[in-house]
Amino acid sequence: MEFKNDNKKLIAFIFFMVMFIFSGIVKIVHFSKKIEILNRKIPFLSSLTHLGMILVILLEIFGSLILISLFKQKNKNLIIIQKIVYVLFFMF
């Protein structure tokens, strides 16, 4: 069975995003340990560390799902949302 080049890109993209989703789930399961490690590396207020970790988890899970669902969209508004999510991924 031969895939078109676009299908190969989509499959690779989905696998890449699944890694982020899995990473977010692992962070949820080991949340307190991840917070403890983060507090040792970057001594901020505990509430800021918690908030940052929650935002990263949300980005990894929901951002990945958004990017997968918007793959190859032509609507300008959806493309803007897609670009915003890409920027957020690069920031974190």
FENPE-V880586 format. One line per field, one symbol per residue. phi: phi as a letter, one per 30 degrees, with the letter a starting at -180 (. if undefined). A space follows every 10 residues. Layout:
phi=???
This chain:
phi=.ccdeddddd dddddddddd dddddddddc eddddddddd dbdcdedddd dddddddddd dddddddddc eidcdddddd dddddedddd dc
